[in-house]
């Protein structure tokens, strides 16, 4: 095993400049950041956010760092925590599907917090976003799939390191300091998938953002860690995966994984997006949900790893139910936050359809595809194959669709268009203060 994985990663992060990033990757990074900002503002007063901000007050963590969409200011790590939590709480954020990672939710808040501390301009902020996404994605790839199979929540484990790299780059840390930040973050990598369907899942993502900020600030002050925290004999991969493949860092700076970061049109686990598409298709054929006698779904094996809840009783639980996902696609023709609310989870029509769905696994299917056969009350059938789910890299959301999504999420603001315009040109702003002003 190479002993320079961390050093090479840190050198990439410390040496990266916005002009080094090709236009296609810059565009992808803008999309990732704008999506996260819209989500954080949209969920700024969600129950999880209210609880986190109240707890921050109880813990004496008031400060000068802004929380997107709120008036309160917290310490920089806790502002990043709340912004990361709100980016993820609706399960509406970005996804790097290769290792089921949501890199934007921990990385963007960490970069924002660091930029607010330093007064960094937008280009520096966005350089941090790219660095963090690239590193988190490659660690996820290196540990995949055994890391996930053990029950680790990939965003909560690789997210702290990605967030540390984002903050380190924005703070202007050199390669040595960045390596120490990686070590400080890596030793705190934690979070398990048992938390899916609860507020703690989004807390894990927020904590990843906070950990990254703390790690970078500690490293800036001279705090040190081991030489090889990622690939060392008792490092992250040795303890958290069976057979890590660190060749994933070999092409840092030449292949840009941020370009493969997909944005969600639906507010649930991305592996169920093709199933929602199938339900929407059936609805478009004019099928009355009351006429559905049974539905047979064939899906990728990973779907039931994270989406196997059969009878969700809450909106949070329903986000992890492939059965519910199909039902709301058919019954409501949509998959936004309203379709994963407590009311939707208990909607009698949705519950009825859920109970008629059976799921089988097919390892030959891609993760963004599914097959559906619906049998109606007269014995007739409707079959359909979703080759690539809406929002996947093969069928991505357009920039206009992303804009519409952000405007819907932030419609409670006096001027949501101002927020979108600022978020969309984040690399051009003079400081993060412009963004926080637009978000209030």
C-alpha positions as CSV (number, residue, x, y, z in Angstrom):
1,X,0.0,0.0,0.0
2,X,1.3,3.4,-0.9
3,X,2.2,5.6,2.0
4,X,1.6,8.9,0.3
5,X,-2.1,8.9,-0.4
6,X,-2.8,11.6,2.1
7,X,0.2,13.7,1.0
8,X,-0.8,13.5,-2.7
9,X,-4.4,14.4,-1.8
10,X,-3.3,17.4,0.3
11,X,-1.0,18.7,-2.4
12,X,-3.8,18.6,-4.9
13,X,-6.1,20.6,-2.6
14,X,-3.5,23.2,-1.5
15,X,-2.4,23.8,-5.1
16,X,-5.8,24.0,-6.7
17,X,-7.0,27.3,-8.3
18,X,-10.3,28.1,-9.9
19,X,-8.7,28.7,-13.2
20,X,-7.3,25.2,-13.1
21,X,-10.8,23.7,-13.1
22,X,-12.1,23.1,-16.6
23,X,-15.3,24.9,-17.7
24,X,-17.4,21.8,-17.5
25,X,-16.4,21.1,-13.9
26,X,-16.9,24.7,-13.0
27,X,-20.4,24.5,-14.3
28,X,-21.1,21.3,-12.4
29,X,-19.7,22.9,-9.2
30,X,-22.0,25.9,-9.6
31,X,-25.0,23.6,-9.9
32,X,-23.9,21.7,-6.8
33,X,-23.5,24.8,-4.8
34,X,-26.7,26.5,-6.0
35,X,-28.7,23.3,-5.2
36,X,-27.3,23.1,-1.7
37,X,-28.0,26.8,-1.0
38,X,-31.6,26.5,-2.2
39,X,-32.1,23.4,0.0
40,X,-30.5,24.9,3.1
41,X,-32.7,28.1,2.8
42,X,-35.8,26.0,2.0
43,X,-35.4,23.8,5.1
44,X,-34.0,26.5,7.4
45,X,-37.0,26.3,9.7
46,X,-37.7,22.6,9.5
47,X,-38.2,20.8,12.8
48,X,-34.6,19.4,12.7
49,X,-33.2,22.9,12.1
50,X,-35.2,24.4,14.9
51,X,-34.0,21.8,17.3
52,X,-30.4,22.2,16.2
53,X,-30.4,26.0,16.5
54,X,-32.1,25.8,19.9
55,X,-29.5,23.3,21.1
56,X,-26.7,25.6,19.8
57,X,-28.2,28.3,22.0
58,X,-28.3,26.0,25.0
59,X,-24.6,25.0,24.4
60,X,-23.5,28.6,24.3
61,X,-22.5,28.4,20.6
62,X,-23.8,31.8,19.4
63,X,-21.2,33.5,17.2
64,X,-20.8,35.6,14.1
65,X,-21.2,32.9,11.4
66,X,-24.4,33.0,9.4
67,X,-27.0,30.3,9.0
68,X,-28.6,30.3,5.6
69,X,-32.2,31.5,5.7
70,X,-32.2,32.4,9.4
71,X,-31.4,35.4,11.6
72,X,-29.3,33.6,14.1
73,X,-25.5,33.6,13.9
74,X,-23.4,30.7,15.4
75,X,-19.9,29.7,15.7
76,X,-18.4,28.8,12.3
77,X,-18.5,25.0,12.9
78,X,-22.1,25.1,14.1
79,X,-23.2,27.3,11.3
80,X,-21.7,24.7,9.0
81,X,-23.5,22.0,10.9
82,X,-26.9,23.6,10.6
83,X,-26.4,24.5,6.9
84,X,-25.3,20.9,6.2
85,X,-28.2,19.5,8.1
86,X,-30.7,21.6,6.3
87,X,-29.1,20.8,2.9
88,X,-29.7,17.1,3.6
89,X,-32.8,16.9,5.8
90,X,-35.3,16.6,2.8
91,X,-33.1,14.1,1.0
92,X,-33.3,16.4,-2.0
93,X,-29.6,17.1,-2.4
94,X,-26.9,16.0,-4.9
95,X,-25.7,12.4,-5.3
96,X,-22.6,10.9,-6.6
97,X,-24.2,7.6,-7.4
98,X,-21.0,5.5,-7.8
99,X,-20.7,5.2,-4.0
100,X,-24.1,6.7,-2.9
101,X,-22.5,9.9,-1.6
102,X,-24.0,13.3,-1.2
103,X,-20.9,15.5,-1.3
104,X,-22.4,18.9,-1.6
105,X,-24.3,18.9,1.7
106,X,-21.1,18.7,3.9
107,X,-18.7,20.4,1.5
108,X,-20.5,23.6,0.5
109,X,-21.4,24.6,4.1
110,X,-17.8,24.1,5.2
111,X,-16.5,26.2,2.3
112,X,-19.1,28.9,3.2
113,X,-18.1,29.0,6.8
114,X,-14.4,29.2,6.0
115,X,-15.1,32.0,3.4
116,X,-17.0,34.0,6.0
117,X,-14.1,33.7,8.4
118,X,-11.5,34.9,5.9
119,X,-13.6,37.2,3.7
120,X,-12.6,35.1,0.7
121,X,-14.0,35.9,-2.7
122,X,-16.4,33.6,-4.6
123,X,-13.7,32.1,-6.8
124,X,-11.8,30.9,-3.7
125,X,-15.0,29.6,-2.1
126,X,-15.8,27.6,-5.2
127,X,-12.3,26.3,-5.5
128,X,-12.9,24.8,-2.0
129,X,-16.1,23.3,-3.1
130,X,-14.5,21.5,-6.0
131,X,-11.6,20.3,-3.9
132,X,-13.9,18.9,-1.3
133,X,-16.2,17.2,-3.7
134,X,-13.3,15.6,-5.6
135,X,-11.7,14.3,-2.4
136,X,-14.8,13.0,-0.7
137,X,-15.9,11.3,-3.9
138,X,-12.6,9.5,-4.4
139,X,-12.5,8.3,-0.8
140,X,-16.0,7.0,-1.3
141,X,-14.9,5.2,-4.4
142,X,-11.8,3.8,-2.6
143,X,-13.9,2.3,0.2
144,X,-16.8,1.1,-1.9
145,X,-18.6,-1.3,-1.6
146,X,-17.6,-3.0,1.6
147,X,-17.7,0.2,3.6
148,X,-21.3,0.7,2.7
149,X,-22.1,-2.9,3.2
150,X,-20.8,-2.7,6.8
151,X,-23.5,0.0,7.4
152,X,-21.4,3.1,7.2
153,X,-23.2,6.2,6.0
154,X,-20.8,7.3,3.2
155,X,-21.6,11.0,3.4
156,X,-21.0,11.0,7.1
157,X,-17.7,9.2,6.8
158,X,-16.1,10.7,3.7
159,X,-17.9,14.0,4.1
160,X,-15.7,15.2,7.1
161,X,-12.6,14.8,5.0
162,X,-14.1,16.5,2.0
163,X,-15.3,19.3,4.2
164,X,-11.9,19.6,5.8
165,X,-10.3,19.9,2.3
166,X,-12.9,22.5,1.3
167,X,-12.3,24.6,4.4
168,X,-8.5,24.2,4.2
169,X,-8.4,25.4,0.6
170,X,-10.6,28.5,1.4
171,X,-8.5,29.2,4.5
172,X,-5.3,29.1,2.3
173,X,-3.6,26.2,4.2
174,X,-0.5,24.8,2.6
175,X,-0.1,21.1,1.7
176,X,1.4,20.1,5.1
177,X,-1.4,21.9,7.0
178,X,-4.0,20.4,4.7
179,X,-2.7,16.9,5.3
180,X,-3.1,17.4,9.1
181,X,-6.6,18.7,8.5
182,X,-7.4,15.5,6.6
183,X,-6.0,13.5,9.6
184,X,-8.0,15.4,12.1
185,X,-11.2,14.9,10.1
186,X,-10.5,11.3,9.2
187,X,-10.3,10.2,12.9
188,X,-13.8,11.6,13.4
189,X,-15.4,9.9,10.4
190,X,-18.5,8.3,11.6
191,X,-22.2,7.7,10.9
192,X,-24.2,4.6,10.2
193,X,-27.2,3.8,8.0
194,X,-29.3,2.6,10.9
195,X,-30.1,6.3,11.3
196,X,-31.9,6.4,7.9
197,X,-35.5,7.6,8.4
198,X,-34.6,9.8,11.4
199,X,-33.4,13.3,12.0
200,X,-30.0,11.9,13.0
201,X,-29.3,11.0,9.4
202,X,-29.2,14.7,8.4
203,X,-27.3,15.5,11.7
204,X,-24.6,13.1,10.6
205,X,-24.2,15.2,7.4
206,X,-24.2,18.5,9.3
207,X,-21.7,17.1,11.7
208,X,-19.4,16.2,8.8
209,X,-19.5,19.8,7.7
210,X,-18.7,21.0,11.2
211,X,-15.9,18.5,11.6
212,X,-14.3,19.7,8.4
213,X,-14.3,23.3,9.6
214,X,-12.9,22.4,13.0
215,X,-10.2,20.2,11.5
216,X,-9.0,23.0,9.1
217,X,-9.0,25.6,11.9
218,X,-7.0,23.2,14.2
219,X,-4.5,22.5,11.5
220,X,-4.2,26.2,10.8
221,X,-3.1,26.7,14.4
222,X,-0.4,24.0,14.2
223,X,-2.4,20.9,15.3
224,X,-1.0,17.8,13.8
225,X,-1.9,14.2,12.9
226,X,-0.3,11.1,11.5
227,X,1.3,10.9,8.0
228,X,-1.2,8.4,6.5
229,X,-4.6,8.6,8.2
230,X,-6.4,7.5,5.1
231,X,-4.5,4.4,3.9
232,X,-2.2,3.6,6.9
233,X,-2.1,0.2,8.6
234,X,-4.6,1.3,11.2
235,X,-6.1,4.2,9.3
236,X,-9.5,4.9,7.9
237,X,-9.6,2.3,5.1
238,X,-8.0,-0.5,7.2
239,X,-10.7,-0.2,9.8
240,X,-13.7,0.7,7.7
241,X,-13.4,-1.3,4.5
242,X,-12.3,-4.8,3.4
243,X,-10.1,-4.0,0.4
244,X,-9.8,-0.3,-0.4
245,X,-8.5,0.7,-3.8
246,X,-6.6,4.0,-3.5
247,X,-5.9,4.2,-7.2
248,X,-8.9,6.5,-7.1
249,X,-6.6,9.4,-6.2
250,X,-4.3,8.9,-9.1
251,X,-6.3,11.1,-11.5
252,X,-6.9,14.0,-9.1
253,X,-6.8,17.1,-11.3
254,X,-7.2,15.3,-14.6
255,X,-10.7,13.7,-14.2
256,X,-13.4,15.7,-12.4
257,X,-15.9,13.7,-10.5
258,X,-17.9,16.8,-9.7
259,X,-19.2,16.5,-13.2
260,X,-20.8,13.2,-12.2
261,X,-22.6,14.7,-9.2
262,X,-26.4,14.3,-10.0
263,X,-29.1,16.7,-8.7
264,X,-32.3,15.3,-7.4
265,X,-35.8,16.1,-8.8
266,X,-37.3,14.0,-6.1
267,X,-37.0,14.4,-2.3
268,X,-35.9,10.8,-1.4
269,X,-33.1,8.3,-1.8
270,X,-31.9,8.6,-5.4
271,X,-31.9,4.8,-6.0
272,X,-35.7,5.0,-5.9
273,X,-36.0,7.8,-8.5
274,X,-36.6,5.4,-11.4
275,X,-39.5,3.9,-9.4
276,X,-41.1,7.3,-9.0
277,X,-40.6,7.8,-12.8
278,X,-42.4,4.5,-13.3
279,X,-45.3,5.7,-11.2
280,X,-45.5,9.0,-13.0
281,X,-45.5,7.1,-16.3
282,X,-48.4,5.0,-15.2
283,X,-50.3,8.1,-14.1
284,X,-49.6,9.7,-17.5
285,X,-51.2,6.7,-19.2
286,X,-54.5,7.7,-17.5
287,X,-54.5,4.8,-15.0
288,X,-56.7,5.4,-12.0
289,X,-54.8,4.3,-8.8
290,X,-58.0,2.6,-7.6
291,X,-57.9,0.2,-10.5
292,X,-54.4,-1.1,-9.7
293,X,-54.6,-4.7,-8.5
294,X,-50.8,-5.3,-8.2
295,X,-47.5,-3.8,-9.3
296,X,-44.3,-5.8,-9.8
297,X,-41.1,-3.8,-9.7
298,X,-37.7,-5.0,-10.6
299,X,-34.9,-2.9,-9.2
300,X,-31.1,-2.8,-8.7
301,X,-30.1,-4.8,-5.5
302,X,-28.9,-1.7,-3.7
303,X,-32.5,-0.3,-3.6
304,X,-33.7,-2.5,-0.8
305,X,-30.4,-1.8,1.1
306,X,-31.6,1.7,1.8
307,X,-35.3,1.8,0.6
308,X,-36.8,-1.2,2.2
309,X,-39.4,0.3,4.6
310,X,-42.7,-1.4,3.7
311,X,-45.1,0.5,5.9
312,X,-43.8,4.0,6.7
313,X,-45.6,5.9,9.4
314,X,-43.9,9.2,9.0
315,X,-42.6,11.4,6.3
316,X,-39.0,10.8,7.2
317,X,-39.6,7.0,7.1
318,X,-41.3,7.3,3.7
319,X,-38.2,8.7,2.1
320,X,-36.7,5.2,2.5
321,X,-39.6,3.2,1.1
322,X,-39.5,2.2,-2.5
323,X,-43.1,1.2,-2.1
324,X,-44.1,4.7,-1.1
325,X,-42.0,6.2,-3.9
326,X,-43.9,4.3,-6.5
327,X,-47.2,5.1,-4.8
328,X,-46.7,8.9,-4.8
329,X,-45.5,8.8,-8.3
330,X,-48.8,7.2,-9.4
331,X,-51.2,8.9,-7.0
332,X,-49.7,12.4,-7.0
333,X,-47.5,12.5,-10.1
334,X,-44.7,14.1,-8.1
335,X,-42.0,13.4,-5.5
336,X,-41.2,16.7,-3.8
337,X,-41.2,17.4,0.0
338,X,-45.0,17.3,0.1
339,X,-45.0,13.7,-1.1
340,X,-42.8,12.7,1.8
341,X,-44.7,14.5,4.5
342,X,-46.5,12.8,7.4
343,X,-49.8,13.5,5.7
344,X,-48.6,11.8,2.5
345,X,-47.3,8.8,4.4
346,X,-50.8,8.3,5.9
347,X,-52.8,9.2,2.8
348,X,-55.3,6.2,2.4
349,X,-54.9,6.2,-1.4
350,X,-51.1,6.1,-1.1
351,X,-51.2,3.4,1.5
352,X,-53.5,1.3,-0.7
353,X,-51.1,1.5,-3.6
354,X,-48.1,0.8,-1.4
355,X,-49.7,-2.4,-0.3
356,X,-50.1,-3.7,-3.9
357,X,-46.4,-3.3,-4.7
358,X,-43.9,-6.2,-4.7
359,X,-40.2,-5.7,-5.4
360,X,-37.7,-8.2,-6.8
361,X,-33.9,-7.6,-7.4
362,X,-32.1,-7.8,-10.6
363,X,-28.3,-7.4,-10.6
364,X,-28.2,-6.8,-14.3
365,X,-30.2,-3.5,-13.9
366,X,-28.3,-0.2,-13.6
367,X,-28.8,1.7,-10.3
368,X,-30.8,4.4,-12.2
369,X,-33.2,2.0,-13.9
370,X,-36.1,-0.2,-13.1
371,X,-38.8,-2.4,-14.7
372,X,-42.5,-2.1,-13.8
373,X,-45.5,-4.3,-14.6
374,X,-48.8,-3.1,-13.3
375,X,-51.9,-5.4,-13.4
376,X,-55.3,-3.6,-13.4
377,X,-58.6,-4.8,-12.0
378,X,-59.7,-6.1,-15.4
379,X,-56.6,-8.3,-15.7
380,X,-54.9,-6.1,-18.3
381,X,-51.3,-5.1,-17.8
382,X,-49.1,-2.1,-18.4
383,X,-45.3,-2.6,-18.6
384,X,-42.6,0.0,-18.7
385,X,-38.9,0.2,-18.3
386,X,-37.1,3.3,-17.0
387,X,-33.7,3.2,-18.6
388,X,-32.3,6.2,-16.7
389,X,-34.1,8.0,-13.9
390,X,-34.8,11.7,-14.1
391,X,-32.0,13.6,-12.5
392,X,-29.4,10.9,-13.2
393,X,-26.2,11.9,-15.1
394,X,-27.7,10.2,-18.2
395,X,-30.9,12.3,-17.9
396,X,-29.8,15.3,-15.8
397,X,-31.9,18.2,-14.6
398,X,-31.4,21.2,-16.8
399,X,-30.2,24.5,-15.4
400,X,-33.7,25.9,-15.9
401,X,-35.2,23.0,-13.9
402,X,-32.6,23.6,-11.2
403,X,-33.6,27.3,-11.1
404,X,-37.3,26.3,-10.8
405,X,-36.4,23.9,-7.9
406,X,-34.5,26.6,-6.0
407,X,-37.2,29.2,-6.5
408,X,-39.9,26.8,-5.3
409,X,-37.8,25.9,-2.2
410,X,-37.1,29.6,-1.4
411,X,-40.5,31.1,-2.3
412,X,-41.0,32.3,1.2
413,X,-38.2,34.9,0.8
414,X,-39.1,38.4,-0.3
415,X,-36.9,38.0,-3.4
416,X,-36.0,34.4,-4.2
417,X,-34.8,35.4,-7.6
418,X,-32.0,37.5,-6.0
419,X,-30.9,34.4,-4.0
420,X,-30.8,32.3,-7.2
421,X,-28.9,34.9,-9.1
422,X,-26.3,35.2,-6.3
423,X,-26.0,31.4,-5.8
424,X,-25.7,30.8,-9.5
425,X,-22.8,33.2,-9.9
426,X,-21.1,32.3,-6.6
427,X,-17.7,32.2,-8.2
428,X,-18.1,35.9,-9.1
429,X,-19.2,37.4,-5.8
430,X,-16.8,39.6,-3.7
431,X,-17.5,37.7,-0.4
432,X,-19.9,35.3,1.2
433,X,-21.7,38.2,2.8
434,X,-23.5,38.8,-0.5
435,X,-25.0,35.3,-0.4
436,X,-26.1,35.5,3.2
437,X,-27.7,38.9,2.6
438,X,-29.7,37.4,-0.3
439,X,-30.7,34.4,1.9
440,X,-32.2,36.5,4.7
